[in-house]
Amino acid sequence: MTDTTQKKRHQIRVTRTDSACGYVGHMTVDELRKVTVGNNFDGACPTCGQIHLTREEIEEIEGEKVTDSKEYKDTTKEAEA
């Protein structure tokens, strides 16, 4: 095949938000929609499983200590029982 008859290949980059193969961080629903192919996607954050609507909400979560969260205290109490 000559150079003029070859199909042009496009290079794409894909982020797998539903797997633990790499850290992608907290993401809003809109950010997930941008990186998802198709209309069927899980709107839950790949890091924590919650649904974030704004970047400010994510910044608030990232500013909290894990040990101060209700979920951590409940898990600790359950483990110690």
C-alpha positions as CSV (number, residue, x, y, z in Angstrom):
1,M,0.0,0.0,0.0
2,T,1.2,3.5,-0.7
3,D,1.1,6.3,1.7
4,T,-1.9,7.9,0.0
5,T,-4.1,4.8,0.2
6,Q,-3.5,4.0,3.9
7,K,-6.2,4.8,6.4
8,K,-5.3,7.6,8.8
9,R,-5.1,6.2,12.3
10,H,-6.3,8.3,15.2
11,Q,-4.6,8.1,18.6
12,I,-7.0,8.2,21.5
13,R,-6.5,8.2,25.3
14,V,-8.9,6.3,27.6
15,T,-9.3,6.5,31.3
16,R,-10.9,3.6,33.0
17,T,-12.9,5.2,35.8
18,D,-14.5,2.0,37.1
19,S,-11.3,0.1,37.8
20,A,-8.5,0.3,40.3
21,C,-5.8,0.2,37.6
22,G,-4.7,3.8,38.2
23,Y,-5.6,6.7,40.5
24,V,-8.0,9.1,38.7
25,G,-9.1,11.0,41.8
26,H,-12.6,12.3,42.7
27,M,-14.7,13.3,39.7
28,T,-18.1,15.1,39.3
29,V,-20.9,13.6,37.3
30,D,-20.1,16.1,34.4
31,E,-16.4,15.1,34.4
32,L,-17.4,11.4,34.3
33,R,-19.7,12.1,31.4
34,K,-16.9,13.7,29.4
35,V,-14.6,10.6,29.7
36,T,-17.3,8.0,29.2
37,V,-18.2,6.5,25.9
38,G,-22.0,6.1,25.4
39,N,-24.9,7.2,27.5
40,N,-24.9,4.4,30.0
41,F,-22.4,5.1,32.8
42,D,-22.2,5.0,36.6
43,G,-22.3,8.5,38.0
44,A,-20.6,7.4,41.2
45,C,-17.1,8.8,42.0
46,P,-14.4,6.2,41.2
47,T,-12.5,7.1,44.4
48,C,-15.2,7.1,47.1
49,G,-18.4,5.9,45.4
50,Q,-20.4,9.0,46.2
51,I,-22.1,11.2,43.6
52,H,-20.5,14.7,43.4
53,L,-22.3,17.5,41.7
54,T,-19.7,20.2,42.1
55,R,-15.9,20.6,42.3
56,E,-16.4,22.6,45.6
57,E,-18.0,19.5,47.1
58,I,-14.9,17.5,46.1
59,E,-12.5,20.1,47.5
60,E,-14.5,19.9,50.8
61,I,-14.2,16.1,51.0
62,E,-10.5,16.2,50.1
63,G,-9.9,18.7,53.0
64,E,-11.4,16.4,55.6
65,K,-9.4,13.9,57.5
66,V,-10.5,10.3,57.0
67,T,-10.4,9.7,60.7
68,D,-12.9,12.5,61.3
69,S,-15.5,11.0,59.0
70,K,-18.7,9.3,60.3
71,E,-18.0,6.2,58.1
72,Y,-14.5,5.8,59.6
73,K,-15.9,6.1,63.2
74,D,-18.7,3.6,62.5
75,T,-16.3,1.1,60.9
76,T,-13.8,1.5,63.8
77,K,-16.6,1.0,66.4
78,E,-17.8,-2.1,64.5
79,A,-14.3,-3.6,64.3
80,E,-13.7,-3.1,68.0
81,A,-17.0,-4.7,69.0
